[in-house]
Amino acid sequence: MTKNSICFSFILILAILFPGTTNSQQPAFKAIAFYTTTVEKDHVDFARDVLKYFSYLSAKDHFQIDSTTQWENMTDDLLKNYQLVIWVNEFPHNDMQREAFRKYMDQGGAWLGFHVSGYNDKDTHWPWFVDFLGGAVFYNNNWPPLRARLIVDDRNHPVAKHVPASFISPINEWYQWKPSPRLNKDVHVIVSLDSSNYPLGKKDIIRNGDLPVVWTNTKYKMLYMNMGHGDLVMSDSTQNRMIEDAVLWLGKKK
């Protein structure tokens, strides 16, 4: 047997026993995370931590994650390359970016938004996005950021299948919405703030009311997560697993 045939035979054996070692594995899906470094420090801290976590997940779960601070690149040509768009700590402010995102979602794209990415009020002037969130408009928040007990509304949902019926979420600034997205027939609430947390806050206090923290508008492939304020959000393995399952559900969902 020649030297070349011995080498070929060895490579063939490796390919049979370890197929991933001889061919680059195609990513299960491609995601892009938009973020910014020019907002309040607590939101920048969260971006740093969650992007690091996404990098870890991409290797573990075999998907591709790109990230950018260039929101002006939110165009049709860019978005068509990705199965999942993530807004980490900001949202688009001009009509071109907004229209590109609307078209992307209407054509079957997927979105994951954290905390301030869902913020809207009388000054944002984006009615489509309000409908996209299930009619939810920012109403108030607690201050300072605090831990909170969360209740899982649907433990059968793929996003919540690895978390207990309730758990303590790390320090976060919690947003309340009016009207509650739960009132929208197309909204499916997955996790809510437990009312036992009330009154929540010291300077700005949430005293009562419904407060969903993770939900999806079932008309779209989307998920909003209220978490995203500060450098402790990513410190809990239970919550991190829910974020992982959210990414996988959105990225792989047909």
PyMOL commands that set and color helices and strands:
alter all, ss='L'
color gray80, all
select helices_A, chain A and resi 3-17+19-21+41-61+71-73+76-79+95-106+115-118+127-132+181-183+195-197+233-235+237-252
alter helices_A, ss='H'
color red, helices_A
select strands_A, chain A and resi 30-34+64-68+84-87+110-114+138-141+146-152+166-172+175-177+187-193+212-217+221-225
alter strands_A, ss='S'
color yellow, strands_A
deselect
rebuild
show_as cartoon
